[in-house]
Amino acid sequence: MPVVNSVEMAEMCGTSAAQIRKDLSYMGELGTRGIGYDVKALITHISSALGITERRRAGLIGYGRFGSALLSYSGFPERGFEIVAVIDADPEKVGTQVESFAGPITIAPVQDLEKALTDAHVDLVILATPAQVAQELADRVVAAGVKAILNLAPVRLSHPDDVAVRHVCLSTELQVLSFHLAQKALNGQ
């Protein structure tokens, strides 16, 4: 049984052993004093605490260039996410079949968004739409009963407190990286 101790984990994470022990203590009794943590049991316990032990069914709203790239991203199924519904407003795309790691999916029209999400038993939605329609679509996603949205549209969404929303704005992330580059240049690095 491979074990890891708090000192080894601290070195891997760039923190202190005391911080590792403190953080893990919030999840209950996991290790044995003086021995460490059973690696397999620790992975299982942390995965369960993070809610990543079960597969999650995702809906993708917006099948443009970005949406189609997301559908073909192999990292999702590897981490327990399956895109099981694709929805778009473009009449040229609606009704066509696309391949996902979960199998073939027929692109549903945005008019049928609620039905498509419900029929596919979607747990969370990836919103890859233009900013001007993102809030309206997010409202409809919430009305359909979905409680988690990954917002890739360049706009902040308002949402009920019981709905988890993560905003990912790629241009903002690039600005942050640009800032770091500028700081390194100022410091002669």
BELCOR-V210625 format. One record per pair of residues at least 24 apart in sequence whose ideal C-beta (glycine too) atoms are under 10 Angstrom apart, sorted by sequence separation. I is the first residue (numbers start at 1). J is the second residue. D is the distance in whole Angstrom. If there is no record, write none. Layout:
BEGIN
I & J & D
I & J & D
END
This chain:
BEGIN
55 & 79 & 10
56 & 80 & 6
57 & 81 & 8
58 & 82 & 7
59 & 83 & 7
60 & 84 & 9
61 & 85 & 9
62 & 86 & 9
63 & 87 & 8
64 & 88 & 8
76 & 100 & 9
77 & 101 & 4
87 & 111 & 9
89 & 113 & 10
113 & 137 & 7
117 & 141 & 7
122 & 146 & 6
123 & 147 & 8
124 & 148 & 4
125 & 149 & 5
126 & 150 & 5
127 & 151 & 5
128 & 152 & 5
129 & 153 & 5
130 & 154 & 9
131 & 155 & 4
135 & 159 & 9
141 & 165 & 10
6 & 31 & 8
55 & 80 & 5
56 & 81 & 5
57 & 82 & 6
58 & 83 & 5
59 & 84 & 7
60 & 85 & 7
61 & 86 & 8
62 & 87 & 8
63 & 88 & 4
64 & 89 & 10
68 & 93 & 9
76 & 101 & 7
77 & 102 & 8
87 & 112 & 8
123 & 148 & 7
124 & 149 & 7
125 & 150 & 7
126 & 151 & 9
127 & 152 & 6
128 & 153 & 7
130 & 155 & 9
131 & 156 & 10
138 & 163 & 9
5 & 31 & 8
54 & 80 & 7
55 & 81 & 7
56 & 82 & 7
57 & 83 & 8
58 & 84 & 7
59 & 85 & 4
60 & 86 & 5
61 & 87 & 5
62 & 88 & 6
63 & 89 & 9
64 & 90 & 8
67 & 93 & 10
72 & 98 & 9
76 & 102 & 9
87 & 113 & 5
110 & 136 & 10
114 & 140 & 6
117 & 143 & 10
118 & 144 & 6
122 & 148 & 10
124 & 150 & 7
125 & 151 & 9
126 & 152 & 7
127 & 153 & 6
129 & 155 & 10
4 & 31 & 9
5 & 32 & 10
9 & 36 & 9
52 & 79 & 7
53 & 80 & 8
55 & 82 & 6
57 & 84 & 5
58 & 85 & 8
59 & 86 & 8
60 & 87 & 7
61 & 88 & 8
62 & 89 & 8
63 & 90 & 7
71 & 98 & 6
72 & 99 & 8
74 & 101 & 7
87 & 114 & 10
110 & 137 & 7
113 & 140 & 5
114 & 141 & 8
117 & 144 & 5
118 & 145 & 7
138 & 165 & 8
3 & 31 & 8
8 & 36 & 8
9 & 37 & 8
52 & 80 & 6
56 & 84 & 10
57 & 85 & 8
58 & 86 & 10
59 & 87 & 7
60 & 88 & 9
61 & 89 & 9
62 & 90 & 10
71 & 99 & 8
72 & 100 & 8
73 & 101 & 9
85 & 113 & 9
113 & 141 & 7
116 & 144 & 9
117 & 145 & 8
118 & 146 & 9
127 & 155 & 10
3 & 32 & 8
5 & 34 & 9
7 & 36 & 9
8 & 37 & 10
51 & 80 & 10
52 & 81 & 9
55 & 84 & 10
64 & 93 & 9
71 & 100 & 6
72 & 101 & 9
87 & 116 & 5
114 & 143 & 7
115 & 144 & 8
117 & 146 & 6
5 & 35 & 7
6 & 36 & 7
63 & 93 & 6
68 & 98 & 7
70 & 100 & 10
71 & 101 & 9
85 & 115 & 10
86 & 116 & 8
87 & 117 & 8
110 & 140 & 9
113 & 143 & 9
114 & 144 & 4
127 & 157 & 8
5 & 36 & 4
6 & 37 & 8
63 & 94 & 9
67 & 98 & 10
71 & 102 & 10
85 & 116 & 5
113 & 144 & 7
114 & 145 & 9
3 & 35 & 6
4 & 36 & 6
5 & 37 & 7
84 & 116 & 10
85 & 117 & 6
114 & 146 & 10
3 & 36 & 4
4 & 37 & 6
9 & 42 & 9
47 & 80 & 9
63 & 96 & 9
84 & 117 & 10
85 & 118 & 9
87 & 120 & 10
2 & 36 & 10
3 & 37 & 6
4 & 38 & 9
71 & 105 & 8
85 & 119 & 8
86 & 120 & 9
2 & 37 & 10
3 & 38 & 6
4 & 39 & 5
63 & 98 & 7
84 & 119 & 10
85 & 120 & 4
87 & 122 & 10
2 & 38 & 8
3 & 39 & 6
84 & 120 & 5
85 & 121 & 9
1 & 38 & 6
2 & 39 & 5
3 & 40 & 10
83 & 120 & 9
84 & 121 & 7
85 & 122 & 6
1 & 39 & 8
2 & 40 & 8
3 & 41 & 10
4 & 42 & 7
60 & 98 & 10
82 & 120 & 10
84 & 122 & 7
87 & 125 & 9
127 & 165 & 9
131 & 169 & 10
1 & 40 & 7
3 & 42 & 9
83 & 122 & 9
84 & 123 & 9
1 & 41 & 9
60 & 100 & 9
67 & 107 & 10
82 & 122 & 10
85 & 125 & 9
86 & 126 & 10
88 & 128 & 10
89 & 129 & 8
124 & 164 & 8
125 & 165 & 10
127 & 167 & 10
128 & 168 & 10
82 & 123 & 10
88 & 129 & 9
89 & 130 & 10
127 & 168 & 10
58 & 100 & 10
63 & 105 & 10
81 & 123 & 9
87 & 129 & 9
124 & 166 & 10
126 & 168 & 10
81 & 124 & 8
83 & 126 & 7
58 & 102 & 9
63 & 107 & 6
89 & 133 & 8
57 & 102 & 8
60 & 105 & 9
63 & 108 & 10
81 & 126 & 9
59 & 105 & 10
55 & 102 & 10
60 & 107 & 9
61 & 108 & 10
62 & 110 & 9
89 & 137 & 9
59 & 108 & 9
61 & 110 & 8
76 & 126 & 9
87 & 137 & 9
61 & 113 & 7
87 & 140 & 10
59 & 113 & 9
87 & 141 & 10
61 & 116 & 9
71 & 126 & 9
61 & 117 & 9
70 & 126 & 6
59 & 116 & 7
71 & 128 & 10
59 & 117 & 5
70 & 128 & 6
59 & 118 & 10
67 & 126 & 8
69 & 128 & 9
57 & 117 & 10
66 & 126 & 10
67 & 127 & 10
68 & 128 & 9
59 & 120 & 6
67 & 128 & 4
58 & 120 & 9
59 & 121 & 10
60 & 122 & 10
66 & 128 & 5
67 & 129 & 8
57 & 120 & 6
59 & 122 & 4
65 & 128 & 9
66 & 129 & 9
57 & 121 & 6
58 & 122 & 7
59 & 123 & 9
61 & 125 & 6
62 & 126 & 8
64 & 128 & 7
57 & 122 & 5
58 & 123 & 7
59 & 124 & 8
60 & 125 & 8
61 & 126 & 7
62 & 127 & 7
63 & 128 & 8
64 & 129 & 8
56 & 122 & 9
57 & 123 & 5
58 & 124 & 5
59 & 125 & 5
60 & 126 & 5
61 & 127 & 5
62 & 128 & 4
63 & 129 & 10
64 & 130 & 9
56 & 123 & 5
57 & 124 & 8
58 & 125 & 7
59 & 126 & 7
60 & 127 & 9
61 & 128 & 7
62 & 129 & 4
55 & 123 & 9
56 & 124 & 6
58 & 126 & 6
59 & 127 & 9
60 & 128 & 7
61 & 129 & 6
62 & 130 & 8
54 & 123 & 9
81 & 150 & 10
62 & 133 & 9
61 & 133 & 9
62 & 134 & 9
61 & 134 & 9
62 & 137 & 8
61 & 137 & 6
61 & 138 & 9
61 & 140 & 9
61 & 141 & 7
70 & 150 & 10
59 & 141 & 8
70 & 152 & 8
59 & 144 & 9
67 & 152 & 9
66 & 152 & 7
59 & 146 & 7
66 & 153 & 10
58 & 146 & 10
61 & 149 & 9
58 & 148 & 9
59 & 149 & 10
60 & 150 & 10
62 & 152 & 8
61 & 152 & 10
62 & 153 & 8
56 & 148 & 8
58 & 150 & 8
60 & 152 & 10
61 & 153 & 10
66 & 170 & 9
END
